Amino acid sequence: MAYEDTANKIRELAREALESGKAEVVIGFGEGTLPGRLVPAFISKPEDAEKLTWGPFAENNLARYLKDVKGKAAICAKGCDSRSIVALLKEGQFKREDIHIIGVPCEGIVDKTKLLDPGTVISCEAGNGTLKFETLSGSQEYKIADVLRPNCVVCERRNPVISDVMAGEALDEGPCETRYAWLDEEEKKSADEKWAQFEEETARCIRCYACREACPMCYCPTCFVENWQPRWIETGQEQTDLDIFQIVRCYHLAGRCSDCGACVSACPMNIDIRRLLSRLEKSVRDRFGHEVGMNIEEPPALNTHAQEDPMEQVV
């Protein structure tokens, strides 16, 4: 289905959800201030459904906004968004009957860092597998498949795992043999080399917390970085504190991250936060056979205990 067809179906379903009382607000995507860019949009009137759209720049995980909604909400959910919704439901952040899920099959989201600086963009058109920019200095064209985010390239869940209605036909999906291929190369490195690579990434952190704000699973009323009783971390840009922030946040997401890539997209310093998160994701899969957000009845991976669980920490 073409992007505009998907957008039209989303508008139709959003309008119906508001008119029928299934939702008091619809969370979706609207046009941004720059051509082609999409931003989270919130509508509460059926006639405003025309403001909603869809495209390869729908980079936010909209599940991030559900916990702040009062009353019933409808949400446009990609595969990764839907897995976050399931994880949040299992953690008791809202009730299933208060959420109307408009499932959106996703062919992948564009990684802006893979695009050449187009200068002043006049228009952007996405369709038939291509992305076209018209700028003051000329035209640029990309194959969308060549400029997808890394997590989208190896995505195994292109369809929502949970939905009430669908804004399109389900896409082909299945296991990706190369999902963790980069780890094979990583494991050839020494511990010192791995740590040096990690610190090279974290050294660029400016403590803006955009990654935290973009993540649907970072919903603590008071984050550990802002807790002074006890004090977990100092303010400022000391390398140790930058390391602690990234490490502790990632460990908080063990068994909870849907690999949506929102944190990486939000980072103004292009820190590859996903490298550490993906390692934890693989560890949870290998050790507990758990994939985040796939089964609403299954308890979270770290909320269970089995006799056969590996316990290397026990001496």
N, C-alpha and C positions, 0 to 999 in steps of 0.2 A: 504494500500500500504506500502511495506517495505521501510525503510529509503533509501536504495540504489536505489530502483525504483524511489523514489521521486527525489533523487539526479540526476539520469540519465535524468529525465524529465526536471528538472531545467536546466541542461546543454544544452539540446536540444532547449528549449525555449530561453535561453540566447543567444545561437549561432544564432538562427533565428532573434532575435531582433537586433543584431549587423549587421548581413548580410543585413537585409532589410532596415536598416536606421531608424528603430523605436527608437533606442537608440544609443547614442555615448559611454555610459558607462553602465555597469550592476553592481548593488550593490547586493551582496549575501554573502554567507559564504564560507570560505576556511578552510583547515586544519590548526590547530594551531601548536605550537612547542611541545606540549605534546600530547600523544595519546588520541584520543577521544575529545579533546578540539577544538572548532570552533571559528574562529575570522572573523570579517567583511572583505570582499574581494571585490576589485574593478577591473573589467576587461574591456578592450576597444578593444580587438582583438578576433574575433570569435574562433580562435584556443585555446585561453586561457579559454574557457568555461569549459574545462576539470578540471580546478582548483577549480571549484565550487562544493560544497557538501551540505549535509543536515544531521541532526541528532538531538538527544535530548539535545545537548549542544548548540543549536542555540539561546543563551540567549539574545543577543543584539536586541534592537528595531532599525532596519535599517532605519526607517523613520528619525532618528536623522541626517543622512548624506545628505538628499535630498536638503536642503536649500543651501548647499555649492557646489552643482553640477552646472556647467555652461553648458548649452545646454540640450539635451534630455537624460533622464536617465531611465533605467529599474531597477526595484527593486523587490526582493523576499520578499513577505509580508505575515506574519502570520495574524491571525485574529486581534490581538491587534495592530500589526504594521499598518494594513489597516485602523483601526479606528483612529490611530494617523495621517495617511495620510489625511483622510477626515477632521479631525480637522484642520490640517495645511492648507489644501485647503481653508477651510472656513475663515481662518485668512489671506488669501492672500499671503502665503509664496512662492507659485509657481503656475504655471498654469497646469490644468489637461492635456492639450494636450502635455505637455512636460514630462509627467510621463507615462511609460509603466509598468503596475503592473502585476507581475507574482505571482498569488495567491498560497499560500502553506497551505493546511489544516494541522493543528497542533494538535498532540496528547498530547502535554505538554512538558515542559522543565525541565530538572533535576536540583534539588536544591543541589549544591555542598556541602552545610553544612550538608546534611543528609547522606553523604557518609563517611565511616570510612577512616581515613588517609591511603591511599593504599601504601604509601612509593614510591619507584621508579617504575613507571608504564612502562611496556614493550609494552603492547598492550591493546586496549579497543575495545570491539565489542558490538554493540547494535542491537537487533532484536528479533522478537517474544516475545515482552514484557519484555525482560530481558536486563540487562547491565552487561557485564562480563569484569573484569580487570585481566590481568596477570601481576604480579609484581615479583620483585626479592625475595620477601618473601612468594609467593604463589598466590593463586587465590581468587578473590572475585566476588560474583554474587548478583545482586539485581533485584527485580521486579521493573520495571520502575514506575509503578503506586504507589509504596510505597515511592519513593524518588522525587516526583514532587514538584515544587515550590508551595507554598500555593495558589498563585493566579491561577495557572494552575489547582489545585485540584477543585476549584469552578468556573472554566471558563465556561461562557455561549456562547462564540463566538469563536469556534474552526476553523471556516472557514472565509476567508476574506469577508468583507462586500462590497468590491469594488475590481474589478480585470479586466484585459483585457484578460488574459489566465490563466488557472489553471494547476498546476503541480500535479494533483491527483484528485481523486474523493472526493466530499464533505463528511465530517464526520457528524455523528449524533450530534446534539447539542440542547440545550433548557435551560429553566430556572433552576437554581440550588437553591433548597429550603434552603440549608445550607450556602448560600453565605455570609450572614451577621449574622450567628448564634452566632459568638463570641461577637457581640455587645450586645446580651441579657445578657451575663455575665458581660460585661463592665458596663452596665447601673445599675447594682446592687451595684457598688462601689460609694463611696462618691467622691465629687469634689477633695478633698485633695488626696485621693488614686489614682485617675486618673492622677493628676498632678505629684505625686511622681513617678508613673510608666513612665510617659512621660519623666521626667527629668532623670530617670535611663537610658533610651535609649539615650537621647541627650548628656549625660555626656561623652559618648564614642566617640563623634564626634571629629575628628581631623582637621576639616575644609579643607579637601582635595578637596572638591567639585566634587568628582567622581559621586555622584548622579545627580548633575546638568549637568555634561558633558554627562552622559548616556541618559538623558531625551530629547526626540524629541521636547517637548513643551518648554524647556528652551532655547530660542534662542535670548534673548535680547542682543543687541550689548554690553551694559554695564549692568552687574548684579547689583542689589541693594547693594550687599555686597561690591562692588568695587566703588560705587558712593560716592564721597566726597562732592558734592554740590547738595543737602544736604547730610550730613553724616547720614546714617541710622543705621550703626552698627560698632562697634569697631573691630579691629583685635585682635587676641589672643584667649585664651581659657576660658574666663570668662563664667560661666554657663548661665548668662543672654543672652550673645551674641549667644551662641550655641542654646538656646531656640528660640531666635528671628529668626535666620537663618532658622531653620527647620519650624517654624510656618509660616513665611512670604512666603517661597518657596511653602509650601503646599497650602496656600490660593491662591497663583498665579495659582495653578493647579486646583482649584475648577471648575468643569464643563468642564475640558480639559484633565484629566488623563484617559487613556484607561486601566489602571491596568495591564500594560505589565510586571511589576516587574523588569525592567532594573535597576532602581535606587537601589533596594535592592541587586541585584546581584553584582552591581558595588561597593557597600560599603565595604571597607576593615575591618570595625569594626562591621559588621553584625548588623547594626541598622535597626530595623523593621520600616522603613519609611512608609511602606504600611499601618500600623495601622491607622495613622492619615489620609492618603489619602483615605482609604476605608470608613472612617466615613464621609468624605466630599462627596464622591461619592454617598453614600446612601442618604445623605441629599439632594443632587441635584436631585436624582431620585424621592424621596418622595415629594419634594416641587414643582418641575417643570416638573416631568414626563419626564426627559431628560436623555438619555443614550449617552455617548460621541461617536461621530464618526459613528453613524448609518445611518444618512441621510444627504447627501451633500447639499440638498436644505434647510434643517432646520437650522435656525440661532443658534449660540451658546447659551447655557442656560442663561448666564449672560448678553447677548446682547439684551434681550427682556424684555418686561414688560406687565403684564396683570392685569386687575382690581382685579382679584381674588387672585393674588399672596399674600402669607402671608408676613406681614410686622410688625413683633413683635418689631422691633427697633423703630417704630413710637409710641410715647407716646401721 
